[in-house]
């Protein structure tokens, strides 16, 4: 039993639990724990558990395929269309520049032109498995750096097959025969084209038939069959397993049943991905590493730095700011898992010797182990580099914003995703002046002329100044990058101490840090989702909507107030919020079905029954303060109420329903 593969797998899993727990105590990601498990208990280790890791590596390849499958599932057709430019422009520039520079550096060391090109191919590839896994854990896959990293990694995976074909050519063991090469290329194109057509016309019918069975096991087997079947097909055609799985994910992403697919795949993906990281760690030869430890560490550091510098132009050429380019470059600064496949092919073809292969493996594993730390410090490094630039960085032509913005008392929307689009639509309907800043040049190009949108990095003071931050009333930051969110909040608060900053975060734990940095209000997606869930559930049990709204308001008040009280801030607005933590002013419009119609203020019961006070009424373009007690409410009145947050939410039903804002000319001004 001790020599069986099953025994080795079980022991490795148990050992990985202990190593990962130690890494967790040291605040290191699980990825590092799995890599260390492979290093500590691999074939060359003094305490070797696994004697031969070839079988483990083949099983681990399934994890990479499943990772690319889930990534493909998360990409809609529109998202993939928007990634075309980063994939082919950014990916080709990154790959080409890295190959040429590494080849030029390798040639003086006796490798020649062919050997230099091969070493360039090895260095150009990055690890899809590690980078995408860490970004998914951190929730940064939808940030500009995350999208660019994905685009470049997809292009690298596409180029693995041509690189494998080039290896025997570089080794001098392949004679070029255009006629012979044309047949395999036509075979690949025809097979993939047939698969796409079959999926386009038959995939929805297949998934509908599977879903109608209401059997989870059949759905899971169908998903695994499509994922691994497509992966095996592309491998048979000379392409990579992961590319086939990625294509399968893209095909399923267009299906209306796509969300049913991911949930069943994720547990299997995580298991196989753990095996992949363990198998990579096992590649490190202890004897070779100890004999050349200093040289390996030095080469790995030089390699990571050089590769990051060579990746910068592929991002900057797409008009992204320097900070995004630095974060993306550091994220892709390791050696990729497919480089191991290339090195094995080159070793068998005689293009490199055993010593060169071992040196490459040692540097590769070390660079992979550095990746979690590099991704973690990348935003801080980018901020430090940008801050050290002489003077204020001028706005680039692609990054120009509205010159000398003449708006006053306006709204600045940072980020034009779904939340940004909804906010802009609401501001337009309410006649609120606004301007939009977006860092994705493709989005800016698509909406220019239809929206007051500009391209730029909101963490740069010069960009905020052009947006009129000093005269803005509200700034809404609705982006997915936590680091950029903090930087923008700091700069906006510094340039305008009175601006009301609404920030959207992913998790509740991010609320307190953002409030400390100067945000006025932070909306956590995690918390708001929980509110929406219990509101929908209570509605199905016929709980009155007024009670549901009051309960939601109380939960919001209690949770956000608790987090706000943890913040120590000396600014005047925050001091006022501490004195009245659950009080506020809210504007309510009197609807046509409101019981308040024709009722005087003194008889309305708003103060005695609902605990709110009327401080002003806006009617016919005029705002009346110090309202007379005998004043009667009319349809369309905008009433400004003061009271506790939960009371303000509870009184909403009294004002009736309003289906849409009035025409632009009759819109009420926002409450001061």
For each residue, the residues with C-beta under 8 A, 3 or more apart:
1: 4 7
2: 7
3: 7 51
4: 1 7 8
5: 8 9 55 56
6: 9 10
7: 1 2 3 4 10 11
8: 4 5 11 12 49 50 51 56
9: 5 6 12 13 56 275
10: 6 7 13 14
11: 7 8 14 15 41 49
12: 8 9 15 16 37 41 49 50 56 278
13: 9 10 16 17 274
14: 10 11 17 18
15: 11 12 18 19 37 40 41 49
16: 12 13 19 20 33 34 37 274 278
17: 13 14 20 21
18: 14 15 21 22
19: 15 16 22 23 33 34 36 37 40
20: 16 17 23 24 30 33 34 37
21: 17 18 24 25 33
22: 18 19 25 26 33
23: 19 20 26 28 29 30 32 33 36
24: 20 21 27 28 30 33
25: 21 22
26: 22 23
27: 24
28: 23 24 32 33 372
29: 23 32 33 134 137 372
30: 20 23 24 33 34 274
31: 34 35 130 133 134 277 371 372
32: 23 28 29 35 36 369 372
33: 16 19 20 21 22 23 24 28 29 30 36 37
34: 16 19 20 30 31 37 38 274 277 278 281
35: 31 32 38 39 277 278 280 281 365 368 369
36: 19 23 32 33 39 40 281 369
37: 12 15 16 19 20 33 34 40 41 278 281
38: 34 35 41 42 53 277 278 279 280 281 282 283 284
39: 35 36 42 45 281 282 284 365
40: 15 19 36 37 45 47 281
41: 11 12 15 37 38 45 47 48 49 50 282
42: 38 39 45 48 49 50 53 281 282 283 284
43: 48 50 51 52 53 282
44: 48 284 285 286 287 288
45: 39 40 41 42 48 49 286
46: 286
47: 40 41
48: 41 42 43 44 45 51
49: 8 11 12 15 41 42 45
50: 8 12 41 42 43 53 56 282
51: 3 8 43 48
52: 43 55
53: 38 42 43 50 56 57 279 282 283
54: 57 58
55: 5 52 58 59
56: 5 8 9 12 50 53 59 60 275 278 279 282
57: 53 54 60 61 279
58: 54 55 61
59: 55 56 62 272 275
60: 56 57 63 64 272 275 276 277 278 279 280
61: 57 58 64 65 241 242 276
62: 59 65 66 228 241 272
63: 60 66 67 129 269 271 272 273 274 275 276
64: 60 61 67 68 128 129 241 242 273 276 337
65: 61 62 68 69 227 228 231 241 242 244 245
66: 62 63 69 70 227 245 265 268 269 272 273
67: 63 64 70 71 128 129 132 133 242 269 273
68: 64 65 71 72 128 157 242 243 245 246 249
69: 65 66 72 73 227 231 245 246 248 249 265 269
70: 66 67 73 74 249 262 265 266 269
71: 67 68 74 75 132 150 246 249
72: 68 69 75 245 246 247 248 249 250 252 253
73: 69 70 249 250 252 253 258 261 262 265
74: 70 71 141 249 253 262
75: 71 72 79 80 83 249 250 253
76: 79 80 253 254
77: 80 81 253 254
78: 81 82
79: 75 76 82 83
80: 75 76 77 83 84 250
81: 77 78 84
82: 78 79 85 440 442 443
83: 75 79 80 86 87 147 150 151 154
84: 80 81 87 88
85: 82 88 89 90 318 442
86: 83 89 90 91 147 148 151 152 318
87: 83 84 90 91 151 152 154 155
88: 84 85 91 92 155
89: 85 86 92 93 314 317 318
90: 85 86 87 93 94 148 151 152 155 314 315 317 318
91: 86 87 88 94 95 151 152 154 155 156 158 159 314
92: 88 89 95 96 155
93: 89 90 96 97 313 314 317
94: 90 91 97 98 124 152 155 310 311 314 332
95: 91 92 98 99 124 155 156 159
96: 92 93 99 100
97: 93 94 100 101 310 313 314
98: 94 95 101 102 120 123 124 307 310 311
99: 95 96 102 103 117 120 121 123 124
100: 96 97 103 104 120
101: 97 98 104 105 120 306 310
102: 98 99 105 106 116 119 120 123 124 306
103: 99 100 106 107 113 116 117 119 120
104: 100 101 107 116
105: 101 102 108 109 116
106: 102 103 109 111 115 116 119 120
107: 103 104 111 112 113 115 116
108: 105
109: 105 106
110:
111: 106 107 114 115 116 118 119
112: 107 115 116
113: 103 107 116 117
114: 111 117 118 170 171 172 351
115: 106 107 111 112 118 119 170 351 352
116: 102 103 104 105 106 107 111 112 113 119 120
117: 99 103 113 114 120 121 166 170
118: 111 114 115 121 122 166 167 170 342 346 351 352
119: 102 103 106 111 115 116 122 123
120: 98 99 100 101 102 103 106 116 117 123 124
121: 99 117 118 124 125 163 166 342
122: 118 119 125 335 339 342 343 360
123: 98 99 102 119 120 303 307 335 339
124: 94 95 98 99 102 120 121 156
125: 121 122 156 160 335 336 338 339 342
126: 131 152 153 156 332 333 334 335 336
127: 130 131 334 335 336 337 368 371
128: 64 67 68 131 132 153 156 157 242 336 337
129: 63 64 67 132 133 273 276 277 337
130: 31 127 133 134 277 334 368 371 372
131: 126 127 128 134 135 149 153 331 332 334 371 375
132: 67 71 128 129 135 136 141 149 150 153
133: 31 67 129 130 136 137 273
134: 29 31 130 131 137 138 371 372 375
135: 131 132 138 139 140 141 146 149 331 375
136: 132 133 139 141
137: 29 133 134
138: 134 135 375
139: 135 136 142 480 482 506 507
140: 135 143 145 146 480 481 482
141: 74 132 135 136 146 147 150
142: 139 146 147 417 480
143: 140 146 147 479 480 481 484
144: 147 148 320 324 439 440 481
145: 140 148 149 324 327 328 331 378 481
146: 135 140 141 142 143 149 150 480
147: 83 86 141 142 143 144 150 151 440
148: 86 90 144 145 151 152 315 318 320 324 328
149: 131 132 135 145 146 152 153 328 331 332
150: 71 83 132 141 146 147 153 154
151: 83 86 87 90 91 147 148 154 155
152: 86 87 90 91 94 126 148 149 155 156 311 314 328 332
153: 126 128 131 132 149 150 156 157 332
154: 83 87 91 150 151 157 158 246
155: 87 88 90 91 92 94 95 151 152 158 159
156: 91 95 124 125 126 128 152 153 159 160 336 338
157: 68 128 153 154 160 240 242 243 246 338
158: 91 154 155 161 243
159: 91 95 155 156 162 163
160: 125 156 157 163 164 239 240 243 338 341 342
161: 158 164 165 238 239 240 243
162: 159 165 166
163: 121 159 160 166 167 342
164: 160 161 167 238 341 342 345
165: 161 162 168 169 238
166: 117 118 121 162 163 169 170
167: 118 163 164 170 171 342 345 346 349 351
168: 165 171 173 174 349
169: 165 166 172 174 176
170: 114 115 117 118 166 167 346 351
171: 114 167 168 174 346 349 350 351
172: 114 169
173: 168 349 350
174: 168 169 171
175:
176: 169 181
177: 180 181
178: 181 182
179: 182 183
180: 177 183 184
181: 176 177 178 184 185
182: 178 179 185 186
183: 179 180 186 187
184: 180 181 187 188 237 238
185: 181 182 188 189
186: 182 183 189 190
187: 183 184 190 191 237
188: 184 185 191 192 237 238 239
189: 185 186 192 193
190: 186 187 193 194
191: 187 188 194 195 233 237
192: 188 189 195 196 234 237 247
193: 189 190 196 197
194: 190 191 197 198
195: 191 192 198 199 230 233 247 251
196: 192 193 199 200 251
197: 193 194 200 201
198: 194 195 201 202 203
199: 195 196 202 203 251
200: 196 197 203
201: 197 198
202: 198 199 205 206
203: 198 199 200 206 207 251 252 254 255
204: 207 208 255 256
205: 202 208 209
206: 202 203 209 210 222
207: 203 204 210 211 222 252 255 256 257
208: 204 205 211 212 257
209: 205 206 212 213
210: 206 207 213 218 219 222 257
211: 207 208 214 219 257 260
212: 208 209
213: 209 210 218 219
214: 211
215: 218 219
216: 219 220 264
217: 220 221
218: 210 213 215 221 222
219: 210 211 213 215 216 222 223 260 261 264
220: 216 217 223 224 264 265
221: 217 218 224 225
222: 206 207 210 218 219 225 226
223: 219 220 226 227 252 261 264 265
224: 220 221 227 228 265 268
225: 221 222 228 229
226: 222 223 229 230 248 251 252
227: 65 66 69 223 224 230 231 245 248 249 265
228: 62 65 224 225 231 232 245
229: 225 226 232 233 248
230: 195 226 227 233 234 244 245 247 248 251
231: 65 69 227 228 234 235 241 242 244 245 248
232: 228 229 235 236 241 244
233: 191 195 229 230 236 237 244
234: 192 230 231 237 239 240 241 243 244 247
235: 231 232 238 239 240 241 244
236: 232 233
237: 184 187 188 191 192 233 234
238: 161 164 165 184 188 235
239: 160 161 188 234 235 243 244
240: 157 160 161 234 235 243 244 338 341
241: 61 62 64 65 231 232 234 235 244 245
242: 61 64 65 67 68 128 157 231 245 246 338
243: 68 157 158 160 161 234 239 240 246 247
244: 65 230 231 232 233 234 235 239 240 241 247 248
245: 65 66 68 69 72 227 228 230 231 241 242 248 249
246: 68 69 71 72 154 157 242 243 249 250
247: 72 192 195 230 234 243 244 250 251
248: 69 72 226 227 229 230 231 244 245 251 252
249: 68 69 70 71 72 73 74 75 227 245 246 252 253
250: 72 73 75 80 246 247 253 254
251: 195 196 199 203 226 230 247 248 254 255
252: 72 73 203 207 223 226 248 249 255 258 261
253: 72 73 74 75 76 77 249 250 258
254: 76 77 203 250 251 258
255: 203 204 207 251 252 258 261
256: 204 207
257: 207 208 210 211 260 261
258: 73 252 253 254 255 261 262
259: 262 263
260: 211 219 257 263 264
261: 73 219 223 252 255 257 258 264 265
262: 70 73 74 258 259 265 266
263: 259 260 266
264: 216 219 220 223 260 261 267 268
265: 66 69 70 73 220 223 224 227 261 262 268 269
266: 70 262 263 269 270
267: 264 270 271
268: 66 224 264 265 271 272
269: 63 66 67 69 70 265 266 272 273
270: 266 267 273 274
271: 63 267 268 274 275
272: 59 60 62 63 66 268 269 275 276
273: 63 64 66 67 129 133 269 270 276 277
274: 13 16 30 34 63 270 271 277 278
275: 9 56 59 60 63 271 272 278 279
276: 60 61 63 64 129 272 273 279 280 337
277: 31 34 35 38 60 129 130 273 274 280 281
278: 12 16 34 35 37 38 56 60 274 275 281 282
279: 38 53 56 57 60 275 276 282 283
280: 35 38 60 276 277 283 337 340 365 368
281: 34 35 36 37 38 39 40 42 277 278 284 365
282: 38 39 41 42 43 50 53 56 278 279
283: 38 42 53 279 280 340 361 364 365
284: 38 39 42 44 281 289 361 362 365 366
285: 44 288 289 358 361 362
286: 44 45 46 289 290
287: 44 290 291
288: 44 285 291 292 358 359 362
289: 284 285 286 292 293 296 362
290: 286 287 293
291: 287 288
292: 288 289 295 296 359 362
293: 289 290 296 297
294: 297 298
295: 292 298 299
296: 289 292 293 299 300 359 362 363 366
297: 293 294 300 301 366
298: 294 295 301 302
299: 295 296 302 303 359 363
300: 296 297 303 304 363 366 367 370
301: 297 298 304 305
302: 298 299 305 306
303: 123 299 300 306 307 333 335 363 367
304: 300 301 307 308 333 334 367 370 374
305: 301 302 308 309 333
306: 101 102 302 303 309 310
307: 98 123 303 304 310 311 329 332 333 334
308: 304 305 311 312 326 329 330 332 333
309: 305 306 312 329
310: 94 97 98 101 306 307 313
311: 94 98 152 307 308 314 315 325 328 329 332 333
312: 308 309 315 316 325 326 329
313: 93 97 310 316 317
314: 89 90 91 93 94 97 152 311 317 318
315: 90 148 311 312 318 320 324 325 328 329
316: 312 313 319 320 322 325
317: 89 90 93 313 314
318: 85 86 89 90 148 314 315 441
319: 316 396 398 399 441 455
320: 144 148 315 316 324 325 328 439 441
321: 324 325 399 439 456 457 460
322: 316 325 326 382 385 386 393
323: 326 327 379 382 383 386 457 459 484
324: 144 145 148 315 320 321 327 328 382 439 457
325: 311 312 315 316 320 321 322 328 329
326: 308 312 322 323 329 330 378 381 382 385
327: 145 323 324 330 331 378 379 382 483
328: 145 148 149 152 311 315 320 324 325 331 332
329: 307 308 309 311 312 315 325 326 332 333
330: 308 326 327 333 374 375 377 378 381
331: 131 135 145 149 327 328 371 374 375 378
332: 94 126 131 149 152 153 307 308 311 328 329
333: 126 303 304 305 307 308 311 329 330 367 371 374
334: 126 127 130 131 304 307 364 367 368 370 371 374
335: 122 123 125 126 127 303 339 360 363 364 367 368
336: 125 126 127 128 156 339
337: 64 127 128 129 276 280 340 341
338: 125 156 157 160 240 242 341 342
339: 122 123 125 335 336 342 343 360 364
340: 280 283 337 343 344 361 364
341: 160 164 240 337 338 344 345
342: 118 121 122 125 160 163 164 167 338 339 345 346
343: 122 339 340 346 347 352 357 360 361
344: 340 341 347 348 357
345: 164 167 341 342 348 349
346: 118 167 170 171 342 343 349 351 352 357
347: 343 344 350 351 352 353 354 357
348: 344 345
349: 167 168 171 173 345 346
350: 171 173 347
351: 114 115 118 167 170 171 346 347
352: 115 118 343 346 347 356 357 360
353: 347 356 357
354: 347 357 358
355: 358 359
356: 352 353 359 360
357: 343 344 346 347 352 353 354 360 361
358: 285 288 354 355 361 362
359: 288 292 296 299 355 356 362 363
360: 122 335 339 343 352 356 357 363 364
361: 283 284 285 340 343 357 358 364 365
362: 284 285 288 289 292 296 358 359 365 366
363: 296 299 300 303 335 359 360 366 367
364: 283 334 335 339 340 360 361 367 368
365: 35 39 280 281 283 284 361 362 368 369
366: 284 296 297 300 362 363 369 370
367: 300 303 304 333 334 335 363 364 370 371
368: 35 127 130 280 334 335 364 365 371
369: 32 35 36 365 366 372
370: 300 304 334 366 367 373 374
371: 31 127 130 131 134 331 333 334 367 368 374 375
372: 28 29 31 32 130 134 369 375 376
373: 370 376 377
374: 304 330 331 333 334 370 371 377 378
375: 131 134 135 138 330 331 371 372 378
376: 372 373
377: 330 373 374 380 381
378: 145 326 327 330 331 374 375 381 382
379: 323 327 382 383 483 484
380: 377 383 384 483
381: 326 330 377 378 384 385
382: 322 323 324 326 327 378 379 385 386
383: 323 379 380 386 387 483 487
384: 380 381 387 388
385: 322 326 381 382 388 389
386: 322 323 382 383 389 393 460
387: 383 384
388: 384 385
389: 385 386 393
390:
391:
392: 460 461 462
393: 322 386 389 460 462
394: 462
395: 399 400 401 456 460 462 463 466
396: 319 399 400
397: 400
398: 319 441 455
399: 319 321 395 396 455 456 457 463
400: 395 396 397 403 454 455 456
401: 395 405 437 454 455 456 463 466 467
402: 405 435 452 454 466 467
403: 400 466
404: 466
405: 401 402 435 466 467 468
406: 468
407: 410 433 434 435 468 471 472
408: 433 468 471
409: 433 471 472 473
410: 407 432 433 434 435 468 471 472 473
411: 423 427 432 433 434 435 472 473 474 475 476
412: 434 435 437 464 467 468 469 472 474 475 476
413: 416 420 423 424 427 434 435 436 437 476 478
414: 420 437 458 475 476 477 478 479 488
415: 419 420 437 438 477 478 479 480
416: 413 420 421 424 436 438 440 443 447 451 453
417: 142 420 421 478 479 480
418: 421 422
419: 415 422 423 478 504
420: 413 414 415 416 417 423 424 436 438 476 478
421: 416 417 418 424 425
422: 418 419 425 426
423: 411 413 419 420 426 427 476 478
424: 413 416 420 421 427 428 434 436 451
425: 421 422 428 429
426: 422 423 429 430
427: 411 413 423 424 430 432 433 434
428: 424 425 431 432 434
429: 425 426 660 661
430: 426 427 661 667 670
431: 428 664 667
432: 410 411 427 428 670
433: 407 408 409 410 411 427
434: 407 410 411 412 413 424 427 428 452
435: 402 405 407 410 411 412 413 452 453 454 467 468
436: 413 416 420 424 447 451 452 453 454
437: 401 412 413 414 415 453 454 455 456 458 463 467
438: 415 416 420 443 444 447 453 454 455
439: 144 320 321 324 455 456 457 458 479
440: 82 144 147 416 443 444
441: 318 319 320 398 444 445 455
442: 82 85 445 446
443: 82 416 438 440 446 447 453
444: 438 440 441 447 448 453 454 455
445: 441 442 448
446: 442 443
447: 416 436 438 443 444 450 451 453
448: 444 445 451 453
449:
450: 447
451: 416 424 436 447 448
452: 402 434 435 436
453: 416 435 436 437 438 443 444 447 448
454: 400 401 402 435 436 437 438 444 466 467
455: 319 398 399 400 401 437 438 439 441 444
456: 321 395 399 400 401 437 439 460 463 466
457: 321 323 324 399 439 460 463 484
458: 414 437 439 463 464 467 477 484 488 491 492
459: 323 484 487 488 491
460: 321 386 392 393 395 456 457 463 464 491
461: 392 464 465 491 494 495
462: 392 393 394 395 465 466
463: 395 399 401 437 456 457 458 460 466 467
464: 412 458 460 461 467 469 491 492 495
465: 461 462 468 469 470 495
466: 395 401 402 403 404 405 454 456 462 463
467: 401 402 405 412 435 437 454 458 463 464 472
468: 405 406 407 408 410 412 435 465 471 472
469: 412 464 465 472 475 492 495 496 499
470: 465 495 496
471: 407 408 409 410 468
472: 407 409 410 411 412 467 468 469 475 496 499
473: 409 410 411 499 500 670
474: 411 412 499 500 501 502
475: 411 412 414 469 472 492 499 500 501 502
476: 411 412 413 414 420 423 502 503 504
477: 414 415 458 485 488 489 492 501 502 503 504 519
478: 413 414 415 417 419 420 423 504
479: 143 414 415 417 439 484 485 488 504
480: 139 140 142 143 146 415 417 506
481: 140 143 144 145 484 485
482: 139 140 485 486 505 506 510
483: 327 379 380 383 486 487
484: 143 323 379 457 458 459 479 481 487 488
485: 477 479 481 482 488 489 503 505 510 514
486: 482 483 489 490 513 514 517
487: 383 459 483 484 490 491
488: 414 458 459 477 479 484 485 491 492
489: 477 485 486 492 493 501 503 514 517 518 519
490: 486 487 493 494 517 518
491: 458 459 460 461 464 487 488 494 495
492: 458 464 469 475 477 488 489 495 496 499 501 518
493: 489 490 496 497 499 501 517 518 519 571
494: 461 490 491 497 518
495: 461 464 465 469 470 491 492
496: 469 470 472 492 493 499
497: 493 494 571 572
498: 573
499: 469 472 473 474 475 492 493 496
500: 473 474 475 520 521
501: 474 475 477 489 492 493 518 519 520 521
502: 474 475 476 477 519 520 521 522 523
503: 476 477 485 489 514 519 521 522 523
504: 419 476 477 478 479 522 523 525
505: 482 485 510 511 514 522 523 524 525
506: 139 480 482 510 524 525 526
507: 139 510 524 525 526
508: 511 524 526 527 559 563
509: 512
510: 482 485 505 506 507 513 514 522 524
511: 505 508 514 515 522 524 560 563
512: 509 515 516 563 566 567
513: 486 510 516 517
514: 485 486 489 503 505 510 511 517 519 522
515: 511 512 518 519 522 563 564 567 569 574
516: 512 513 567 568 569
517: 486 489 490 493 513 514
518: 489 490 492 493 494 501 515 569 571
519: 477 489 493 501 502 503 514 515 522
520: 500 501 502 573
521: 500 501 502 503 560
522: 502 503 504 505 510 511 514 515 519 560
523: 502 503 504 505 527 528
524: 505 506 507 508 510 511 527 528
525: 504 505 506 507 528 529
526: 506 507 508 529 530
527: 508 523 524 530 531 559
528: 523 524 525 531 532
529: 525 526 532 533
530: 526 527 533 534
531: 527 528 534 535 552 555 556
532: 528 529 535 536
533: 529 530 536 537
534: 530 531 537 538 551 552
535: 531 532 538 539 548 552
536: 532 533 539 540
537: 533 534 540 541
538: 534 535 541 543 547 548 551
539: 535 536 542 543 545 548
540: 536 537
541: 537 538
542: 539
543: 538 539 547 548
544: 547 548
545: 539 548 549 653
546: 549 550 650 652 653
547: 538 543 544 550 551
548: 535 538 539 543 544 545 551 552
549: 545 546 552 553 649 650 652 653
550: 546 547 553 554 646 649 650
551: 534 538 547 548 554 555
552: 531 534 535 548 549 555 556 649
553: 549 550 556 557 645 646 648 649 650
554: 550 551 557 558 646
555: 531 551 552 558 559
556: 531 552 553 559 560 645
557: 553 554 560 561 582 644 645 646
558: 554 555 561 562
559: 508 527 555 556 562 563
560: 511 521 522 556 557 563 564
561: 557 558 564 565 581 582
562: 558 559 565 566
563: 508 511 512 515 559 560 566 567
564: 515 560 561 567 577 578 581
565: 561 562 578 581
566: 512 562 563
567: 512 515 516 563 564 574
568: 516
569: 515 516 518 574 575
570: 574 575
571: 493 497 518 574 575
572: 497 575 576
573: 498 520 576 577
574: 515 567 569 570 571 577 578
575: 569 570 571 572 578 579
576: 572 573 579 580
577: 564 573 574 580 581
578: 564 565 574 575 581
579: 575 576
580: 576 577 583 584
581: 561 564 565 577 578
582: 557 561 644 645 646
583: 580 642 643 644 645
584: 580 642 643 645 648
585: 615 640 641 642 671
586: 640 641 643 648 671
587: 618 638 639 640 641 668 670 671
588: 638 639 640 641 651 652 655
589: 636 637 638 639 655 658 668
590: 594 596 597 633 634 635 636 637 638 639 655 656
591: 594 635 655 656 657 658
592: 597 635 656
593: 656 657
594: 590 591 597 633 635 654 655 656
595: 599 654 656
596: 590 599 604 633 654 655 656
597: 590 592 594 633 634 635
598: 632 633
599: 595 596 603 604 632 633
600: 603 604 629 630 631 632 633
601: 604 606 614 627 628 629 630 631 632 633
602: 629 630
603: 599 600
604: 596 599 600 601 633
605: 608 609 610
606: 601 609 610 612 613 614 641 651 654
607: 610 611 612 613 614
608: 605
609: 605 606
610: 605 606 607 643 647 650 651 654
611: 607 643 644 647
612: 606 607 641 642 643 647 648 651
613: 606 607 641 642 643
614: 601 606 607 617 627 639 640 641
615: 585 625 627 640 641 642
616: 623 624 625 627 639 640
617: 614 623 624 627 631 633 637 638 639 640
618: 587 622 623 624 637 638 639 640 668 669
619: 622 624 634 636 637 638
620:
621: 666
622: 618 619
623: 616 617 618 669
624: 616 617 618 619 627 631
625: 615 616
626:
627: 601 614 615 616 617 624 631
628: 601 631
629: 600 601 602
630: 600 601 602
631: 600 601 617 624 627 628
632: 598 599 600 601
633: 590 594 596 597 598 599 600 601 604 617 637 639
634: 590 597 619 637
635: 590 591 592 594 597
636: 589 590 619 662 666
637: 589 590 617 618 619 633 634
638: 587 588 589 590 617 618 619 668
639: 587 588 589 590 614 616 617 618 633 655
640: 585 586 587 588 614 615 616 617 618 671
641: 585 586 587 588 606 612 613 614 615 648 651
642: 583 584 585 612 613 615
643: 583 584 586 610 611 612 613 647 648 651
644: 557 582 583 611 647 648
645: 553 556 557 582 583 584 648 649
646: 550 553 554 557 582 649 650
647: 610 611 612 643 644 650 651
648: 553 584 586 612 641 643 644 645 651 652
649: 549 550 552 553 645 646 652
650: 546 549 550 553 610 646 647
651: 588 606 610 612 641 643 647 648 654 655
652: 546 549 588 648 649 655
653: 545 546 549 656
654: 594 595 596 606 610 651
655: 588 589 590 591 594 596 639 651 652 658
656: 590 591 592 593 594 595 596 653
657: 591 593
658: 589 591 655 661
659:
660: 429
661: 429 430 658 667
662: 636 665 666 667
663: 666 667
664: 431 667
665: 662
666: 621 636 662 663
667: 430 431 661 662 663 664
668: 587 589 618 638
669: 618 623
670: 430 432 473 587
671: 585 586 587 640
672:
